[in-house]
Amino acid sequence: MHIIPQSWSHLHILIGVFPFIGFAIGIGFYIAGLRTNNAATRKACLAVFALLGLSAIPIYVSGAGAMADAASNTRFSKDVIATHYAWGLAALAVLLISGLFTGIAFWRARQMRGPASDRPSIVLPLSIAALVLSAAASEFGLSINHSEFALSAAIPDISTPQAWSHAHVILNHIPTAGFVFALAFFITALLTNNNGMKRGSLILFVICCVMGVPTYVAGTAAMWALTQPGIAGISKAVINSHRDMALWTLCGMAFTGAAAWIELWRSRSTGNLSGRSLNLVLLFAVVTFGLMAETGHRGGLINHPEIRTAADILPTNADAGISMTLETSMKEMIWFVPWQTVHFFGYCLIFGAAAAVMLRVLGFWKSLSFAAVHRILVLGFLGVLMNVVSGMLMMLSDSYHYVVSDAAFAPKIALIAVGAIAVLYFSASDRMWNVQAGDNAPRGAKWIAATVLLAWAGVIVCGRMLPYL
């Protein structure tokens, strides 16, 4: 793994994204802690916010070192660096203020054995401000080294738009940095035996894993944007090395997300969380994080020569690797058709299970309790696993055609993420679990159910339209 920085630039790239992702996740956990009156969760969030505030110091120091290294490099625009520096200073100032306030609140919470003095009316606005400014600073920072974002529009039938490259660079931080915070909250929950935080961590693992699908697809599209036509300094062989590791990471995320969701689903029926299942999730998550670290490092080598060291042996054969082997195999109908059949069966399971559960939420079949129909969701889960595997293999058969020629493919992938994440509500909500036979579901749950049905119906429609667009 390559998680130890080798230069100021390397350190700045590694830690610069954590405030943005950390505050996004921390705010979500903090609001959940407020709604459920979970003191331990709120206290953990205060600790996270305080640590993120302290991260302003190494971020500034590494940024100053990286800026000094970049001053003599004509590859980088001084104007872009100056813009990033200005926004970075504003973000770091708010980070420090937020970290100071939440640190004091955390210390008081420990003294009082509860977060009663954390003052959400101040914590939340400060955290949201830090989130927004960190996101803006990160976006301007991306422009320093990713000049390809500003390239002209895609050449028809040759390349994909550079917007895919931009999207991939942003999306890949969600599962990677998100996994760090998911692990942190999960380990804290295990040590403190906090069931609410355990469930929240399991949900976060599933969300990170679901977001791995659009991240991988955007990465495939970005590959064509960077190699057709080629861009100076970017090697297809290095990209393929990154793709190969991304496939292994996708497998790791499938195992982690599956184990996390199954435990969420199972615990609703039994009423308690299984220690063995939680330990299995932790094992999968740690292994997946290791795969992510290597994948991220190989991705950084594509367009960040400043982080390369003498120990990094870059590949030179653009036709080598498991991704290229799978592409060659999947182009043959003898392999494509069976996986296509699996894909169709998967959609039947997904939509059938989703329809049965969501229609109960919308008011049909009221003679059944929600707990009874909730069990059916496991069939949809099996369908999702079938389709993630078969869909990725099918895409490899002609990835350029899918991401460029098929106008329905990108909406399909986006709707998959929406539909999969929205379903999590029904395994996480205590209010839904209390809906007995004859009861109506809460109004908010009905809106989410309608979103799930529309999303998965949209996925099927977009998938069916792929051969015709």
HELIX and SHEET records of a PDB file:
HELIX    1   1 TRP A    8  GLY A   16  1                                   9    
HELIX    2   2 PHE A   18  THR A   36  1                                  19    
HELIX    3   3 ALA A   39  LEU A   54  1                                  16    
HELIX    4   4 ALA A   56  ALA A   70  1                                  15    
HELIX    5   5 LYS A   78  MET A  112  1                                  35    
HELIX    6   6 PRO A  120  ASN A  145  1                                  26    
HELIX    7   7 SER A  147  ALA A  150  5                                   4    
HELIX    8   8 ALA A  163  LEU A  171  1                                   9    
HELIX    9   9 HIS A  173  THR A  192  1                                  20    
HELIX   10  10 ASN A  195  THR A  227  1                                  33    
HELIX   11  11 LYS A  236  THR A  270  1                                  35    
HELIX   12  12 GLY A  275  ASN A  303  1                                  29    
HELIX   13  13 PRO A  305  ILE A  307  5                                   3    
HELIX   14  14 ILE A  322  MET A  330  1                                   9    
HELIX   15  15 MET A  333  VAL A  361  1                                  29    
HELIX   16  16 PHE A  370  HIS A  374  1                                   5    
HELIX   17  17 LEU A  377  SER A  397  1                                  21    
HELIX   18  18 SER A  399  TYR A  400  1                                   2    
HELIX   19  19 HIS A  401  SER A  405  3                                   5    
HELIX   20  20 PHE A  409  VAL A  423  1                                  15    
HELIX   21  21 TYR A  425  ALA A  428  1                                   4    
HELIX   22  22 ASP A  430  TRP A  433  1                                   4    
HELIX   23  23 ARG A  443  MET A  465  1                                  23    
HELIX   24  24 LEU A  466  TYR A  468  5                                   3    
END                                                                             
